Amino acid sequence: MNKKTIRDIDVKGKRVLVRVDYNVPLSSSSSGELTVSDDTRIRAAMPTLDYLLEQGAALILCSHLGRPKGGPDPKYSLRPVAAHLSALMKRPVLFADDCIGPQAESAARALQPGEVLLLENTRFHPEEEKNDPSMAKKLAALADVYVNDAFGSAHRAHASTEGVAKFLPAVAGFLLEKEIQYLGQAIANPEKPFVAILGGAKISDKIGVIKNLLTKADSILIGGGMANTFFKAQGYPVGDSLVEDEALETAREIVKQAGAKFRLPIDVVIADQFEAQAAHKTMPVGPVPDGWRILDIGPETAKHYAAVIKDAKTVVWNGPMGVFEFPPFAQGTFAIAQAAAESKAVTIVGGGESVAAVQQSGLADKITHISTGGGASLEMLEGLVLPGVAALQDK
């Protein structure tokens, strides 16, 4: 982590533009009002906001939410987030109906030290995703300093993540710093043995990650739907299982290149339908009958993987082992969560569905670091440079 952080700058009496990741799920209440249904990402950035306020700054927060199509859309408004944040911070959070333009400018100008303003969704402007310099300049004009604390968006070169850093002194917040330290350390200089656990549906999303980890990890444990493609690549019929036929050649190459460090399941749980109530049974890896599909790793695999995890010093996990949303097919994922929780290793869970799985297992507090960014953590595991991090000032 060779980037400056908020500890390295003086913010007293300054307006600080903080890029946060408030891309959180909203749900509709009985009265039809939208409220935040999971505030993990909001809470994760609180230490940065608290510190800046203690140092005498005025805060202007910006974020995207969802994927609005080319303009403002009330269902993607950040207004419900402002109300939620106000309750969390126990202070008023002002809200601007736009993130640039006259309203945002006058609200930012009027801001006093100790006050907090949340701007409307940056993606209500198509220029955000185009990293348009004119939008970046308008955002920069609102503040004296820029802080990026949105790890979940740091892999995107957008106006509010990368562009704005060209026009203001730009540093990292505590969350971004923590993410880079844990994931960066795991990739650059992990304590050995280093075990990577990869699951989820597709190989295609993780080819770069697998290839990078092959040069660094001592063991790579595979589960989830992506295992099916490896099975088919080895010549096993997989019934109605999810398979990426276009990735079969890549799967063969990976198995050949990886040798003994690459571990595939030895038994699986199969079902006759993709449903929680489906008939299901456990079988050793081999031909899956027609009409059946693989939905989880089996208990022998879970035991075998747990033994590998037990001896590790560093564990990085990205992607569930099965369809954990259905209780009968959550056992493999929960067994891995349990093994990670009991391990003495530094354990890092990288974003996305694996976070939901660990939280569902009730073991989240036993994991060393849970990443707030799915795509960003994958790109770091792939060894790529994140534009939102590269744009910040070096120490």
C-alpha positions in Angstrom: 0.0 0.0 0.0 2.2 2.8 -1.3 -0.6 5.3 -1.6 -1.3 8.3 0.6 -4.2 7.9 3.0 -6.4 10.4 5.0 -3.7 10.2 7.8 -1.3 11.9 5.4 -3.3 15.1 4.8 -4.7 18.0 6.7 -8.5 18.3 6.2 -9.3 20.9 9.0 -11.8 23.4 7.6 -11.8 21.7 4.2 -14.6 20.3 2.1 -13.7 16.6 1.4 -15.4 14.8 -1.5 -15.5 11.1 -0.4 -16.3 8.4 -3.0 -18.1 5.7 -1.0 -19.7 2.5 -2.2 -23.4 2.9 -1.3 -24.5 0.5 -4.0 -26.7 -1.3 -1.4 -29.9 -3.3 -1.8 -33.2 -1.3 -1.2 -36.5 -2.9 -0.4 -40.0 -1.5 -0.4 -41.8 -1.1 3.0 -45.6 -1.7 3.4 -46.2 2.0 2.7 -44.2 1.7 -0.6 -41.2 3.6 0.8 -37.7 2.4 -0.1 -35.4 1.5 2.7 -31.9 0.0 2.9 -32.1 -3.8 3.5 -28.4 -4.5 4.0 -26.1 -1.7 5.2 -22.8 -3.7 5.3 -21.1 -1.4 2.8 -22.4 1.7 4.5 -21.0 0.6 7.9 -17.7 -0.4 6.3 -16.9 3.2 5.4 -18.0 4.7 8.7 -14.4 4.8 10.3 -13.3 7.0 7.4 -16.2 9.4 7.8 -15.8 9.5 11.6 -12.1 10.3 11.3 -12.6 13.1 8.8 -15.3 14.7 10.9 -13.1 14.5 14.0 -10.4 16.3 12.0 -12.7 19.2 11.3 -13.8 18.4 7.7 -17.1 19.0 5.9 -18.1 15.9 4.0 -19.5 15.6 0.5 -20.3 11.9 -0.2 -20.9 10.5 -3.7 -21.7 7.0 -4.9 -23.5 5.1 -7.6 -26.5 2.8 -7.0 -27.6 0.1 -9.3 -27.6 0.4 -13.1 -30.0 3.3 -14.1 -30.4 3.5 -17.9 -29.1 6.8 -19.1 -30.8 9.2 -16.7 -32.4 9.8 -13.3 -34.7 7.0 -12.1 -36.4 7.3 -8.7 -35.9 3.6 -7.9 -32.1 4.2 -7.9 -32.2 7.4 -5.9 -29.7 7.6 -2.9 -32.3 9.5 -0.9 -33.2 6.4 1.3 -29.5 5.9 1.9 -29.2 9.5 3.3 -32.0 8.7 5.8 -30.3 5.5 6.8 -26.9 7.1 7.1 -28.4 9.9 9.2 -29.7 7.4 11.7 -26.3 5.5 11.8 -24.3 8.7 12.3 -26.7 10.3 14.7 -26.5 13.6 12.9 -28.4 15.1 10.0 -27.3 14.1 6.5 -28.2 16.7 3.9 -29.2 15.5 0.4 -28.6 17.1 -3.0 -30.9 16.1 -5.9 -28.0 16.0 -8.3 -24.3 15.2 -8.0 -23.1 18.1 -10.3 -24.7 21.3 -11.4 -26.2 24.4 -9.5 -27.9 22.5 -6.7 -24.9 20.3 -5.8 -22.7 23.4 -6.0 -24.8 25.6 -3.7 -25.3 22.8 -1.2 -21.5 22.1 -1.2 -20.7 25.8 -0.8 -23.0 26.2 2.2 -21.5 23.2 4.0 -19.8 23.9 7.4 -17.1 21.8 9.1 -18.8 18.8 10.8 -21.7 18.7 8.3 -22.4 15.9 5.9 -24.0 16.1 2.4 -24.8 13.1 0.2 -25.1 13.7 -3.5 -27.6 12.0 -5.8 -26.5 8.8 -7.8 -23.5 9.6 -10.0 -24.8 7.2 -12.7 -27.8 9.4 -13.3 -25.3 11.0 -15.7 -24.0 8.8 -18.6 -20.7 10.8 -18.4 -19.9 9.0 -15.1 -19.3 5.6 -16.8 -17.5 7.2 -19.7 -15.1 8.8 -17.3 -15.9 12.2 -18.9 -13.3 14.8 -17.8 -16.0 17.6 -17.8 -18.0 15.6 -15.2 -14.9 14.8 -13.2 -14.0 18.5 -13.2 -17.5 19.5 -11.9 -17.3 16.9 -9.1 -13.9 18.2 -8.2 -15.1 21.8 -8.1 -17.3 20.9 -5.1 -14.4 20.2 -2.8 -10.8 20.8 -1.7 -9.7 17.2 -1.3 -10.8 13.8 -2.8 -10.9 10.6 -0.8 -11.6 7.2 -2.4 -13.1 4.7 0.1 -15.1 2.8 -2.5 -13.2 -0.5 -3.0 -16.2 -2.1 -4.7 -15.9 0.5 -7.5 -12.1 0.9 -7.6 -11.8 -1.5 -10.6 -13.9 1.0 -12.7 -12.3 4.0 -14.4 -15.3 6.3 -13.9 -15.5 10.1 -13.4 -16.1 9.7 -9.7 -13.5 7.0 -9.1 -10.6 7.8 -11.4 -11.3 11.0 -13.3 -11.8 13.3 -10.3 -8.5 12.3 -8.8 -6.8 14.2 -11.7 -8.2 17.6 -10.4 -7.8 17.3 -6.6 -5.3 16.0 -4.0 -6.5 12.4 -3.9 -5.9 9.9 -1.1 -7.3 6.6 0.2 -9.8 6.1 3.0 -9.4 3.5 5.7 -11.6 0.8 4.0 -9.7 1.1 0.7 -6.4 0.9 2.6 -7.5 -2.2 4.5 -8.8 -4.0 1.3 -5.5 -3.3 -0.6 -3.4 -4.4 2.4 -5.2 -7.7 2.9 -5.7 -8.7 -0.8 -2.4 -7.1 -1.9 -0.5 -9.0 0.7 -2.2 -12.3 -0.2 -1.1 -11.9 -3.8 2.3 -10.2 -3.4 3.7 -12.0 -0.4 1.4 -14.5 1.2 2.5 -16.5 4.2 2.8 -20.1 3.1 1.1 -22.6 2.8 -1.3 -20.4 0.7 -4.6 -22.0 -0.1 -7.0 -20.5 -2.7 -10.7 -21.7 -2.7 -12.6 -20.9 -5.9 -16.3 -21.5 -6.5 -19.2 -19.9 -8.2 -20.9 -20.7 -11.5 -18.4 -19.9 -14.2 -14.8 -20.5 -15.1 -14.8 -17.7 -17.7 -15.1 -15.1 -14.9 -12.1 -16.5 -13.1 -9.6 -17.7 -15.8 -7.2 -14.8 -15.1 -7.5 -15.4 -11.3 -6.8 -19.1 -11.7 -3.8 -18.5 -13.9 -2.4 -15.9 -11.5 -3.0 -18.0 -8.5 -1.3 -21.1 -10.1 2.0 -19.2 -9.8 1.4 -18.3 -6.1 -0.9 -20.7 -4.3 0.2 -24.1 -2.8 -3.3 -25.5 -3.3 -6.3 -24.4 -5.3 -9.6 -26.0 -4.2 -12.4 -25.9 -6.7 -16.2 -26.1 -6.1 -19.5 -24.6 -7.3 -20.8 -24.8 -10.9 -17.3 -24.2 -12.3 -16.2 -27.6 -11.2 -18.7 -29.2 -13.7 -16.9 -27.7 -16.6 -13.7 -29.3 -15.3 -15.5 -32.7 -14.9 -16.8 -32.5 -18.5 -13.3 -31.5 -19.8 -12.0 -34.7 -18.2 -14.6 -36.8 -20.1 -17.3 -37.3 -17.4 -21.0 -36.9 -18.5 -22.5 -34.3 -16.2 -26.2 -34.8 -16.9 -28.1 -31.5 -16.8 -25.4 -29.7 -14.7 -24.5 -26.1 -15.6 -21.5 -26.3 -17.9 -19.6 -23.7 -20.0 -18.9 -25.7 -23.2 -16.9 -22.8 -24.7 -14.4 -23.1 -21.7 -13.7 -26.8 -22.0 -10.4 -26.4 -23.8 -9.3 -23.8 -21.2 -10.3 -26.2 -18.4 -8.2 -28.9 -19.9 -5.2 -26.6 -20.2 -5.5 -25.4 -16.6 -5.7 -29.0 -15.2 -2.6 -30.0 -17.3 -0.7 -26.9 -16.2 -1.7 -27.0 -12.5 -0.8 -30.6 -11.6 -1.2 -31.8 -8.0 -1.9 -28.4 -6.5 -5.2 -28.2 -8.3 -8.0 -30.1 -6.4 -11.4 -31.0 -7.8 -14.3 -32.5 -5.7 -14.2 -36.2 -5.2 -17.9 -36.5 -4.4 -20.9 -34.3 -5.3 -24.6 -33.8 -4.3 -26.9 -34.2 -7.3 -30.6 -33.2 -7.7 -33.3 -34.1 -10.2 -34.4 -30.4 -10.4 -33.0 -26.9 -9.7 -35.1 -26.4 -6.7 -34.8 -26.5 -2.9 -37.3 -29.3 -2.7 -35.7 -31.5 -5.3 -34.9 -35.1 -4.7 -31.2 -35.3 -4.1 -28.4 -37.8 -3.3 -24.6 -37.9 -2.9 -22.4 -39.8 -5.3 -18.7 -40.1 -6.0 -17.5 -38.1 -9.0 -18.3 -40.0 -12.2 -21.0 -40.0 -14.9 -24.1 -38.0 -13.7 -27.4 -39.6 -14.8 -29.4 -37.8 -17.4 -32.0 -35.4 -15.9 -29.8 -34.9 -12.8 -27.5 -32.0 -12.0 -24.6 -31.3 -9.6 -25.6 -28.7 -7.0 -23.0 -29.0 -4.2 -19.7 -30.6 -3.3 -20.1 -33.8 -1.2 -19.2 -34.5 2.4 -15.9 -36.3 1.6 -14.8 -33.4 -0.5 -15.7 -31.0 2.3 -13.7 -33.1 4.7 -10.7 -33.3 2.4 -10.8 -29.5 1.7 -11.1 -28.7 5.4 -7.9 -30.7 6.1 -6.0 -28.6 3.5 -7.4 -25.4 5.0 -6.4 -26.5 8.5 -2.7 -26.5 7.6 -2.8 -23.2 5.7 -1.2 -19.9 6.8 -3.1 -17.8 4.2 -6.6 -18.6 2.8 -8.3 -16.7 0.1 -11.9 -17.7 -0.8 -14.0 -16.4 -3.7 -17.3 -18.1 -4.7 -19.6 -20.6 -3.0 -19.2 -24.4 -3.3 -22.8 -25.0 -4.3 -26.3 -23.5 -4.6 -26.2 -22.3 -0.9 -29.5 -20.4 -1.3 -31.2 -23.8 -1.2 -30.7 -25.4 2.3 -30.1 -29.0 1.1 -27.2 -27.7 -1.1 -25.6 -25.3 1.3 -23.7 -27.9 3.3 -20.5 -27.8 1.3 -20.3 -24.0 1.4 -21.0 -23.9 5.2 -18.4 -26.7 5.8 -15.8 -24.5 4.0 -16.9 -21.5 6.1 -16.5 -23.6 9.2 -13.0 -24.7 8.2 -12.0 -21.1 7.4 -13.4 -19.9 10.8 -11.5 -22.6 12.7 -8.3 -22.1 10.8 -5.4 -20.2 12.4 -4.5 -18.8 9.0 -5.2 -15.2 7.8 -8.6 -15.8 6.1 -9.8 -13.5 3.4 -13.3 -13.8 1.8 -13.4 -11.9 -1.5 -16.7 -10.2 -2.2 -19.9 -11.2 -3.9 -21.8 -14.4 -3.1 -19.1 -15.8 -0.9 -19.7 -12.9 1.6 -23.4 -13.6 1.6 -22.6 -17.3 2.2 -20.3 -16.6 5.1 -22.8 -14.2 6.7 -25.6 -16.8 6.3 -23.4 -19.4 8.0 -23.1 -17.1 11.0 -19.3 -17.3 11.0 -18.5 -13.9 9.5 -16.9 -12.6 12.7 -14.4 -15.5 12.7 -13.0 -14.4 9.3 -9.9 -12.1 9.3 -11.1 -9.9 6.4 -14.3 -9.9 4.4 -14.0 -7.8 1.2 -16.7 -5.4 0.2 -15.9 -5.6 -3.5 -16.7 -8.6 -5.7 -15.3 -7.5 -9.1 -12.5 -5.4 -7.5 -11.3 -8.3 -5.3 -11.3 -10.7 -8.3 -9.2 -8.2 -10.3 -6.8 -7.9 -7.5 -6.5 -11.7 -7.2 -5.8 -11.6 -11.0 -2.9 -9.3 -10.3 -4.5 -6.4 -12.2 -4.0 -2.7 -11.3 -7.3 -1.0 -10.1 -7.7 2.4 -11.9 -9.4 3.9 -8.8 -6.3 3.0 -6.7 -3.7 3.9 -9.3 -5.1 7.4 -9.6 -4.3 8.3 -5.9 -1.2 10.1 -4.8 1.8 8.0 -4.0 3.4 8.2 -0.5 
